[in-house]
Amino acid sequence: MTNETTKVESEEARVALESIKHLEGIALQHAISPRWFAISIAFVVGLLVFLIGAGLRDYYIFPIIALPLIIAVQRSKTKASIRTITMQKKTIIALVSLIAFMLGLIFIAIYVRASYGTFLGPIITGVIATLSVYWINESERNKYQNKIDQDKRK
């Protein structure tokens, strides 16, 4: 029995690695959520914070139904997905912080509405929630877009 090995030229290896990086960039580009998704999710979350803060219980159902529908539509259109999030300590802290932030906004809205009898508090906290969710989504989007651009420059 003979031991046959194939030598790979360094140029061939370099071209193969560049091809893999290029394909990773394409896959990552397809996995990044579009701006309409960020805007939609941000709007629905802001609307939910406003409705809860304003005490308009009859309308909670609309954002609660809209949220999974938007996610389902986005998932069906996505051609790839970024690896699932591992529950690292950092991820758990961020998630708990976001939940606490949203609850804080809701309590502020309820307090302002109860104290001053105005919807200004719920409106402002709804806008803050909307902008916060949009900013988080855009930050994540930019992080992946920068990774794609970095890989293209190499």
Backbone as CSV, one residue per row, in Angstrom:
resi,resn,N_x,N_y,N_z,CA_x,CA_y,CA_z,C_x,C_y,C_z
1,MET,0.846,-1.163,0.000,0.000,0.000,0.000,0.898,1.235,0.000
2,THR,0.576,2.161,-0.849,1.373,3.381,-0.933,0.632,4.519,-0.253
3,ASN,1.391,5.397,0.326,0.830,6.562,0.996,0.948,7.744,0.047
4,GLU,-0.174,8.097,-0.566,-0.157,9.211,-1.515,-0.693,10.459,-0.835
5,THR,0.051,11.511,-0.937,-0.403,12.789,-0.407,-0.377,13.801,-1.528
6,THR,-1.310,14.685,-1.453,-1.374,15.727,-2.465,-0.874,17.009,-1.843
7,LYS,0.067,17.606,-2.478,0.574,18.879,-1.984,-0.328,19.995,-2.500
8,VAL,-0.682,20.853,-1.588,-1.511,21.994,-1.962,-0.588,23.199,-2.070
9,GLU,-0.651,23.821,-3.193,0.162,25.015,-3.404,-0.359,26.141,-2.510
10,SER,0.535,27.010,-2.079,0.143,28.101,-1.194,-0.841,29.043,-1.891
11,GLU,-0.690,29.225,-3.180,-1.606,30.087,-3.936,-3.010,29.476,-3.964
12,GLU,-3.079,28.161,-4.144,-4.374,27.467,-4.136,-5.048,27.608,-2.784
13,ALA,-4.278,27.447,-1.733,-4.819,27.556,-0.382,-5.328,28.973,-0.113
14,ARG,-4.562,29.969,-0.555,-4.960,31.365,-0.364,-6.263,31.649,-1.100
15,VAL,-6.387,31.185,-2.323,-7.599,31.397,-3.119,-8.788,30.703,-2.468
16,ALA,-8.568,29.494,-1.942,-9.647,28.760,-1.274,-10.107,29.498,-0.022
17,LEU,-9.159,30.010,0.763,-9.522,30.755,1.969,-10.260,32.047,1.641
18,GLU,-9.824,32.734,0.602,-10.518,33.953,0.177,-11.934,33.638,-0.277
19,SER,-12.087,32.523,-0.970,-13.414,32.098,-1.425,-14.322,31.796,-0.236
20,ILE,-13.781,31.143,0.779,-14.565,30.840,1.982,-14.971,32.121,2.690
21,LYS,-14.047,33.068,2.824,-14.362,34.344,3.468,-15.431,35.098,2.686
22,HIS,-15.329,35.048,1.366,-16.315,35.726,0.519,-17.704,35.109,0.728
23,LEU,-17.770,33.788,0.756,-19.051,33.104,0.965,-19.606,33.369,2.363
24,GLU,-18.736,33.453,3.373,-19.182,33.801,4.720,-19.791,35.199,4.739
25,GLY,-19.156,36.117,4.008,-19.674,37.484,3.920,-21.042,37.525,3.266
26,ILE,-21.216,36.748,2.216,-22.515,36.690,1.532,-23.579,36.116,2.468
27,ALA,-23.238,35.037,3.170,-24.187,34.433,4.103,-24.548,35.404,5.224
28,LEU,-23.559,36.113,5.747,-23.816,37.074,6.811,-24.682,38.223,6.306
29,GLN,-24.444,38.659,5.074,-25.245,39.726,4.480,-26.711,39.311,4.385
30,HIS,-26.961,38.051,4.040,-28.336,37.554,3.952,-28.970,37.374,5.319
31,ALA,-28.156,37.188,6.345,-28.679,36.962,7.689,-29.015,38.254,8.427
32,ILE,-28.454,39.366,7.991,-28.708,40.644,8.650,-30.142,41.074,8.372
33,SER,-30.840,41.462,9.422,-32.232,41.875,9.245,-32.298,43.232,8.546
34,PRO,-33.302,43.408,7.687,-33.443,44.680,6.971,-33.943,45.792,7.888
35,ARG,-33.846,47.004,7.419,-34.251,48.157,8.237,-35.746,48.147,8.543
36,TRP,-36.568,47.663,7.608,-38.011,47.637,7.872,-38.318,46.798,9.111
37,PHE,-37.528,45.759,9.332,-37.734,44.905,10.494,-37.420,45.681,11.772
38,ALA,-36.311,46.397,11.771,-35.922,47.193,12.945,-36.974,48.254,13.244
39,ILE,-37.437,48.927,12.207,-38.438,49.981,12.390,-39.744,49.388,12.898
40,SER,-40.154,48.268,12.323,-41.415,47.630,12.723,-41.381,47.161,14.172
41,ILE,-40.316,46.462,14.529,-40.193,45.964,15.902,-40.134,47.137,16.885
42,ALA,-39.355,48.151,16.555,-39.232,49.311,17.436,-40.586,49.997,17.613
43,PHE,-41.314,50.161,16.521,-42.627,50.807,16.599,-43.596,49.998,17.462
44,VAL,-43.626,48.696,17.274,-44.549,47.841,18.030,-44.200,47.852,19.525
45,VAL,-42.919,47.779,19.853,-42.516,47.818,21.264,-42.856,49.181,21.871
46,GLY,-42.575,50.263,21.136,-42.922,51.601,21.620,-44.419,51.765,21.813
47,LEU,-45.186,51.214,20.880,-46.644,51.276,20.994,-47.128,50.503,22.216
48,LEU,-46.539,49.356,22.462,-46.923,48.557,23.624,-46.599,49.291,24.930
49,VAL,-45.427,49.902,25.000,-45.060,50.682,26.197,-46.039,51.836,26.381
50,PHE,-46.385,52.519,25.288,-47.348,53.619,25.375,-48.707,53.128,25.867
51,LEU,-49.208,52.050,25.268,-50.532,51.551,25.626,-50.596,51.099,27.084
52,ILE,-49.551,50.417,27.543,-49.529,49.992,28.940,-49.449,51.206,29.857
53,GLY,-48.572,52.140,29.521,-48.419,53.344,30.338,-49.669,54.203,30.355
54,ALA,-50.395,54.226,29.232,-51.608,55.034,29.138,-52.817,54.312,29.723
55,GLY,-52.662,53.027,30.022,-53.769,52.270,30.594,-54.851,51.921,29.589
56,LEU,-54.502,51.854,28.329,-55.468,51.537,27.275,-55.484,50.028,27.028
57,ARG,-56.040,49.300,27.967,-55.996,47.835,27.953,-56.710,47.219,26.761
58,ASP,-57.714,47.877,26.242,-58.467,47.322,25.108,-57.600,47.168,23.868
59,TYR,-56.491,47.893,23.802,-55.665,47.896,22.594,-54.364,47.110,22.719
60,TYR,-54.087,46.505,23.868,-52.861,45.720,24.046,-52.743,44.613,23.006
61,ILE,-53.866,44.084,22.588,-53.883,42.934,21.699,-53.192,43.215,20.362
62,PHE,-53.277,44.447,19.862,-52.721,44.752,18.542,-51.200,44.605,18.479
63,PRO,-50.452,45.239,19.388,-48.998,45.011,19.330,-48.604,43.592,19.721
64,ILE,-49.394,42.971,20.597,-49.072,41.605,20.998,-49.226,40.651,19.815
65,ILE,-50.190,40.887,18.958,-50.366,40.069,17.749,-49.351,40.473,16.686
66,ALA,-49.091,41.765,16.559,-48.190,42.257,15.506,-46.760,41.776,15.693
67,LEU,-46.295,41.706,16.922,-44.907,41.333,17.183,-44.540,39.959,16.615
68,PRO,-45.267,38.893,16.959,-44.902,37.591,16.368,-45.137,37.525,14.861
69,LEU,-46.121,38.264,14.362,-46.346,38.273,12.914,-45.165,38.887,12.164
70,ILE,-44.661,39.992,12.676,-43.501,40.644,12.048,-42.295,39.718,12.090
71,ILE,-42.078,39.086,13.231,-40.960,38.155,13.367,-41.120,36.982,12.412
72,ALA,-42.332,36.454,12.289,-42.579,35.318,11.391,-42.334,35.700,9.934
73,VAL,-42.784,36.868,9.524,-42.562,37.325,8.148,-41.075,37.479,7.877
74,GLN,-40.362,38.080,8.810,-38.914,38.256,8.641,-38.201,36.916,8.555
75,ARG,-38.581,35.989,9.411,-37.942,34.663,9.397,-38.179,33.938,8.093
76,SER,-39.372,34.112,7.530,-39.669,33.426,6.270,-38.905,34.039,5.100
77,LYS,-38.548,35.309,5.207,-37.812,35.977,4.132,-36.301,35.834,4.257
78,THR,-35.822,35.488,5.453,-34.391,35.378,5.686,-33.851,34.140,5.002
79,LYS,-32.765,34.325,4.262,-32.159,33.214,3.537,-31.101,32.497,4.372
80,ALA,-30.703,33.096,5.456,-29.693,32.520,6.339,-29.963,33.043,7.738
81,SER,-29.311,32.441,8.713,-29.470,32.954,10.072,-28.128,32.950,10.779
82,ILE,-27.960,33.941,11.617,-26.748,34.043,12.414,-26.849,32.986,13.503
83,ARG,-25.728,32.434,13.890,-25.740,31.376,14.904,-26.578,31.784,16.101
84,THR,-27.212,30.804,16.705,-28.056,31.100,17.856,-27.220,31.668,18.987
85,ILE,-27.866,32.525,19.735,-27.181,33.196,20.839,-26.934,32.191,21.957
86,THR,-25.707,32.132,22.390,-25.419,31.302,23.557,-25.708,32.152,24.783
87,MET,-26.253,31.535,25.784,-26.626,32.272,26.986,-25.389,32.513,27.846
88,GLN,-24.607,33.465,27.424,-23.448,33.851,28.196,-23.890,34.847,29.257
89,LYS,-23.029,35.067,30.210,-23.338,35.993,31.299,-23.665,37.383,30.742
90,LYS,-22.910,37.802,29.738,-23.114,39.115,29.138,-24.499,39.224,28.486
91,THR,-24.920,38.173,27.810,-26.217,38.159,27.149,-27.352,38.212,28.161
92,ILE,-27.221,37.466,29.225,-28.254,37.442,30.260,-28.354,38.803,30.935
93,ILE,-27.217,39.421,31.220,-27.211,40.747,31.841,-27.873,41.768,30.920
94,ALA,-27.564,41.709,29.631,-28.159,42.642,28.670,-29.666,42.456,28.580
95,LEU,-30.122,41.208,28.551,-31.550,40.926,28.461,-32.293,41.394,29.707
96,VAL,-31.751,41.102,30.865,-32.376,41.537,32.118,-32.382,43.069,32.191
97,SER,-31.310,43.700,31.751,-31.242,45.166,31.752,-32.290,45.776,30.830
98,LEU,-32.475,45.182,29.655,-33.474,45.692,28.713,-34.881,45.544,29.292
99,ILE,-35.157,44.413,29.900,-36.474,44.209,30.516,-36.689,45.217,31.644
100,ALA,-35.676,45.412,32.486,-35.787,46.376,33.585,-35.980,47.795,33.049
101,PHE,-35.293,48.129,31.967,-35.427,49.453,31.354,-36.849,49.674,30.847
102,MET,-37.399,48.683,30.157,-38.758,48.808,29.626,-39.782,48.899,30.764
103,LEU,-39.602,48.084,31.805,-40.502,48.164,32.956,-40.399,49.532,33.629
104,GLY,-39.187,50.051,33.726,-38.998,51.390,34.285,-39.736,52.449,33.478
105,LEU,-39.646,52.346,32.155,-40.368,53.292,31.299,-41.877,53.191,31.517
106,ILE,-42.367,51.965,31.637,-43.808,51.767,31.849,-44.234,52.370,33.184
107,PHE,-43.453,52.133,34.239,-43.807,52.685,35.550,-43.752,54.213,35.555
108,ILE,-42.782,54.783,34.856,-42.704,56.249,34.747,-43.937,56.775,34.026
109,ALA,-44.321,56.117,32.940,-45.498,56.547,32.181,-46.762,56.479,33.038
110,ILE,-46.903,55.386,33.789,-48.083,55.234,34.655,-48.089,56.312,35.743
111,TYR,-46.915,56.573,36.324,-46.810,57.595,37.377,-47.176,58.980,36.844
112,VAL,-46.625,59.345,35.691,-46.911,60.674,35.118,-48.393,60.793,34.769
113,ARG,-48.969,59.736,34.185,-50.397,59.766,33.839,-51.262,59.889,35.089
114,ALA,-50.924,59.136,36.143,-51.717,59.174,37.377,-51.539,60.495,38.128
115,SER,-50.317,61.026,38.123,-50.038,62.251,38.889,-50.552,63.504,38.211
116,TYR,-50.367,63.575,36.906,-50.686,64.805,36.200,-51.908,64.686,35.288
117,GLY,-52.431,63.485,35.135,-53.622,63.302,34.311,-53.399,63.608,32.842
118,THR,-52.185,63.385,32.387,-51.856,63.682,30.991,-51.242,62.453,30.322
119,PHE,-51.380,62.378,29.022,-50.786,61.283,28.257,-49.368,61.615,27.790
120,LEU,-48.841,62.745,28.213,-47.506,63.147,27.799,-46.445,62.144,28.256
121,GLY,-46.559,61.637,29.488,-45.610,60.641,30.002,-45.611,59.369,29.169
122,PRO,-46.791,58.762,28.918,-46.815,57.564,28.082,-46.309,57.808,26.654
123,ILE,-46.590,58.974,26.119,-46.115,59.276,24.756,-44.592,59.347,24.735
124,ILE,-44.019,60.075,25.682,-42.557,60.230,25.727,-41.875,58.897,25.994
125,THR,-42.398,58.109,26.934,-41.767,56.813,27.218,-41.931,55.850,26.045
126,GLY,-43.039,55.943,25.324,-43.217,55.124,24.122,-42.202,55.476,23.055
127,VAL,-41.948,56.778,22.891,-40.939,57.220,21.916,-39.544,56.771,22.356
128,ILE,-39.252,56.882,23.644,-37.946,56.446,24.153,-37.764,54.947,23.918
129,ALA,-38.810,54.167,24.190,-38.737,52.712,23.961,-38.516,52.421,22.479
130,THR,-39.237,53.120,21.614,-39.087,52.924,20.166,-37.655,53.219,19.725
131,LEU,-37.139,54.359,20.139,-35.778,54.749,19.743,-34.735,53.794,20.323
132,SER,-34.955,53.320,21.540,-34.005,52.393,22.171,-33.931,51.073,21.412
133,VAL,-35.083,50.502,21.091,-35.107,49.231,20.366,-34.506,49.404,18.973
134,TYR,-34.824,50.508,18.310,-34.262,50.768,16.979,-32.738,50.903,17.064
135,TRP,-32.256,51.628,18.073,-30.815,51.829,18.239,-30.112,50.496,18.497
136,ILE,-30.701,49.655,19.331,-30.102,48.342,19.613,-30.014,47.516,18.337
137,ASN,-31.085,47.513,17.557,-31.100,46.740,16.312,-30.084,47.286,15.317
138,GLU,-30.018,48.591,15.189,-29.069,49.196,14.249,-27.624,48.974,14.690
139,SER,-27.379,48.986,15.997,-26.024,48.712,16.491,-25.589,47.307,16.110
140,GLU,-26.483,46.358,16.294,-26.184,44.971,15.938,-25.980,44.836,14.432
141,ARG,-26.825,45.495,13.687,-26.730,45.477,12.217,-25.395,46.063,11.759
142,ASN,-25.012,47.191,12.352,-23.736,47.831,11.990,-22.544,46.962,12.369
143,LYS,-22.659,46.257,13.496,-21.578,45.366,13.926,-21.316,44.301,12.860
144,TYR,-22.370,43.683,12.376,-22.207,42.650,11.353,-21.802,43.241,10.006
145,GLN,-22.326,44.418,9.687,-21.955,45.065,8.427,-20.473,45.445,8.440
146,ASN,-19.976,45.914,9.578,-18.551,46.235,9.701,-17.691,44.986,9.550
147,LYS,-18.167,43.868,10.084,-17.436,42.607,9.947,-17.357,42.205,8.476
148,ILE,-18.463,42.373,7.747,-18.465,42.059,6.321,-17.506,42.979,5.577
149,ASP,-17.548,44.278,5.875,-16.656,45.235,5.207,-15.201,44.952,5.526
150,GLN,-14.914,44.571,6.765,-13.547,44.247,7.166,-13.032,43.041,6.388
151,ASP,-13.870,42.025,6.263,-13.465,40.824,5.539,-13.242,41.109,4.058
152,LYS,-13.983,42.062,3.505,-13.808,42.421,2.085,-12.478,43.111,1.857
153,ARG,-12.039,43.910,2.851,-10.768,44.652,2.702,-9.552,43.764,2.810
154,LYS,-9.676,42.624,3.489,-8.503,41.753,3.698,-8.116,41.037,2.449
